[in-house]
Amino acid sequence: MSLFVSSVPSRRRTIRLPATWDVWVYWECGGLGDVSHVRDLSTGGIFIETPRRRSKGDLVEVHFLVPEGQISLDGIVAQTEAAKGLGLKYRAVAAKAISNLTSLLDRVRSESNTQFAPRRLVYESVADSSR
């Protein structure tokens, strides 16, 4: 089963995985902090659900609140969707966080393959605009 619905090729270099209900982040940008649910994630970035607006190119400090342990990284706002959230591209991941991030991605990947895992389909933005 494909996780993506799109009629045009994607520029995305990595596969996005729909996050489970327990993947949250604390993030800071421009002196303000917030806690948000992660909609989807990959080895290259995440999409966080937030009504807060940020500009493309803004730097963001991200701290995952997950059982895999401490995962802190710097990201850059690559995409904004009004009233939906922010797409962040990883800019720098601390060496000690890489194994925990890998464990998180492995867990989310395995849970997305389990029929009983809470999940949502992730649609490319092109498909969203055609509904």
C-alpha positions, 0 to 999 in steps of 0.5 A: 500500500502506498502512503502517497497520493500524487499524479505528478513526480515528487521532488522529495528525496526521502520517504515520509512516514506518518507519525504515530499519536505519541510523536511530539516535539518542543520547538523554539523559533524567534525566542518563542517556544511551543509543543506540537504533534508531528504529522509526518517525519523522514530522515530529511525532515518533519512536519509539525502541526501548529497554528503558529506562522513562521517564514520560510528560511527561519531557523528552528530548534527542535527537541523530540519528546519521545521514548527513544531518548533525547533527540535535539536538532536544528531545522529550517522552515522549508514549507508553511501551510496556514492553520496546518503547520510547518515543514522543517528540513533538518539542518544539523543533527547532533552525533549523539542524537542520530541513533535515537532518531534512527530508532524513532524512524524504525519504530514509526516505520514498523508501526505504520506496517501494523494494521492496529497502529494509529495512523493517518495517510499522508498526501502530497500537497498537489493531491490536497489541492485537487480535492 
